[in-house]
Amino acid sequence: MHIQFNQSRPQGARLIAHVVDKGKLPSATNAAMRAGAEAARFRGNTGQTFDGFVEDGGEVARLALAGAGEKNSDARLANLENAGAALTAKYQSSGDKELVLDLSESDLSADEAAHVLLGLRLRNWRYDIYRTKLKDDQKITLESVTVVGGPDGIEDAWAEASALAEGVEFTRELVTEPANIIYPESFVARCQERFEGTGAELVVLDEAQMEELGMGSLLGVGQGSSRDSRILAIRWNGGGSEAPTAFVGKGVTFDTGGISIKPGPGMEDMKWDMGGAGAVAGGMLSLVKRKAKANVVGVMGLVENMPDGNAQRPGDVVTSMSGQTIEILNTDAEGRLVLADALHWTQKEFKPARIVDFATLTGAIIISLGNEYAGLFSNDDTLSKELADAGEAVGDKVWRMPIGKAYDKLIDSPIADMKNIGGKGAGSITAAQFLQRFILDDTPWAHIDIAGTAWSEKPGRTWGKGATGFGVRLIDRLVADTAEG
């Protein structure tokens, strides 16, 4: 969606929108519109919409109203995004190509107005490249938004917000693509294309390099696939000499479960088992595009988990890069095996000040938290609070879960240093305990299990059904709040 800014309303505009606070209608609203809004019980509540037709410069135009709720709400920015998203959801396939957002009567700040535009753009994202038989009234027609009467500084505010939108959209693209299109090598290629010319440094490890480094844990997951595994690191040095913040993502581009094969129904969803790597890629793109004044590195472990004759078996023992050995009891508990080596390599290679990993790791976290919160596990109270605060501010909400020695003993193995699953209970916790064994020297670390939030079966606040882009805004806000001076 293209966003442009004008001083005055373009002639012949067919769709004109206002964002209104609860209980307040713009003065341009005529008597018929007011009566219609009252009859429809439009009050300006968050995300509520109403439209009608007015005469504008001798022509008839559709006038749309989107509610932003109470002006002094603590959730003001989220409500403004909801207002923008509600407009897109209603007019995305209306036949109109342009929406004129009239802010001339608004007292929105530049940042507030940018959040309206962010909601408009994010909700308009849809991936239709494989849909060849859509009817005309199903196709997206809304292409651009023209902002008139915007506050001072809105263009600068939007420049920063649009970088965030680009990151979210990139994550949604990666997560949405089928596994025959996005696999480890093509994931890398798409990132190389998207980051070209940005100033970011990309490092790629192939299987030979990973084998030389001793990454038996990650390589074991991918050995049953005809697709070679990869590690991709994206480094951005926008700060001074400080140690970077590191983000690590699980990138299982398709997960059959391996020899411990999953049931057939629903297995197609496992194309988005790389949602953690997708979030890290999109988060890094957002930071790089807005030239964040911080040192940040994003690392993605990329594999495909398939069950051929060379696949690892339950009962196998693998040696990780850290030297720790792992007994494989279930080949479907593969994400933690990928992250084990990715986490260790990240710490050895980049010596980060703190590290946060993102992974669609366990179905157990969905049982615990549903689809509203991602699970947060951490060895550091400060980092945990920073993540919780950042998530609350941008809508990528996390809920802290426990870890501790009582859970740690559940993954001790009788023949190796550890096993890759615990018992029936505390599945997401024992997965986090497993990952913690690969954190060096008490480095502040957090693990975010996004299995319930990376994908949505119904439209949400700023997304349609499908990939949500969860994690990108959390990464961006954490860096903005804690790493940029």
Sequence and secondary structure as in RCSB ss.txt:
>XXXX:A:sequence
MHIQFNQSRPQGARLIAHVVDKGKLPSATNAAMRAGAEAARFRGNTGQTFDGFVEDGGEVARLALAGAGEKNSDA
RLANLENAGAALTAKYQSSGDKELVLDLSESDLSADEAAHVLLGLRLRNWRYDIYRTKLKDDQKITLESVTVVGG
PDGIEDAWAEASALAEGVEFTRELVTEPANIIYPESFVARCQERFEGTGAELVVLDEAQMEELGMGSLLGVGQGS
SRDSRILAIRWNGGGSEAPTAFVGKGVTFDTGGISIKPGPGMEDMKWDMGGAGAVAGGMLSLVKRKAKANVVGVM
GLVENMPDGNAQRPGDVVTSMSGQTIEILNTDAEGRLVLADALHWTQKEFKPARIVDFATLTGAIIISLGNEYAG
LFSNDDTLSKELADAGEAVGDKVWRMPIGKAYDKLIDSPIADMKNIGGKGAGSITAAQFLQRFILDDTPWAHIDI
AGTAWSEKPGRTWGKGATGFGVRLIDRLVADTAEG
>XXXX:A:secstr
 EEEEESS  TT SEEEEEE TT   TT  HHHHHHHHHTT    TT EEEEEEEETTEEEEEEEEE   TT TT
HHHHHHHHHHHHHHHHTTSS SEEEEE TT    HHHHHHHHHHHHHHH    TT     GGGS    EEEEES 
 TTHHHHHHHHHHHHHHHHHHHHHHHS TTT SHHHHHHHHHHHHTTSS EEEEE HHHHHHHT HHHHHHHTTS
SS  EEEEEEEE SSSS  EEEEEEEEEEE  TTS   STTGGGGGGTTHHHHHHHHHHHHHHHTT SSEEEEEE
EEEEE  STTS  TT EEE TTS EEE S TT  HHHHHHHHHHHHHHHH  SEEEEEE   THHHHHHTTT EE
EEES HHHHHHHHHHHHHHT  EEE    HHHHGGG  SSSSEES   SS HHHHHHHHHHTT  TT  EEEEE 
TTTSEESS  SS  SEE  TTHHHHHHHHHHHT  
